[in-house]
Amino acid sequence: MGVVDLQRVLSLKGGRNFRDLGGYATACGRSVRWRMLFRTGVLSQLTEDDHGTLMPLGIRCVVDFRTLAEREREPARWPAGDTLVQSWNYDEQVIELRQYFSGAQVTPEVAFEAMCGFYRTLPHQLADQFAGLFEALAGAQLPLVFGCSAGKDRTGIAAALVLTSLGVPWAEVLADFVLTDEVVNFEKLLFARPGGSLGLGEGNSFLARLGPETRKPLLQAHPAYLEEAFRSIVREYGSVDDYLESRLGISADMREALRQQLLEPA
């Protein structure tokens, strides 16, 4: 792993992939405000010291994309306070990767294609959850943090949608997505906490039985995955803008309001 930006990646002893989405420049010359919007993995291992780091941020809303089973398996340990927590109860099968293998022998190539298939479905399967995130942002529930178990797949697509809606160029959106691979060693985490979840449904035991090279595509944030998700959006809706408006309910006026709240003044 390389050196990461400590302004962007919060140093938390029990955190996972907790990152600030501030600082990214937009096509109009403005940039995303720091300390307003965060993305994260599971919050179940936060320590008291971590709480001391998080409390001054004044986070008003936590949007948790995990299923009920995931939340019961690893309850979030968020600092006490008036923070609003938004979550949904949906079928864990949605995030079960084994359904994308179709009985094939699992090789690195098959695993890579399975992840591409997984990402093609997520914008459609989790549209209600993504809409909920945008609704919270539009309702000025800021600062806000959103996340899932790994903080990679569901969270990665959500972050890409938000940054895209703010006018951040695709190259920067991709850079934020792949930063996960510099921040988290999922291979180490998988065996350090075998009872935990990496956002893969019941697939943890399945993952542990695979070899490291075969497992690697399932644990990484490959840029092709995010590209497949957005291609799927364009195929279904014509454009990302149309997906945001017709499926997520984000009107042009709402997007402008989001820009005013989340971008530095011109």
Beta strands, then each sheet from edge to edge (+ up, - down):
strand 1: 19-20
strand 2: 37-40
strand 3: 61-64
strand 4: 84-87
strand 5: 144-147
sheet 1: 1+ 2- 5- 3- 4-
end
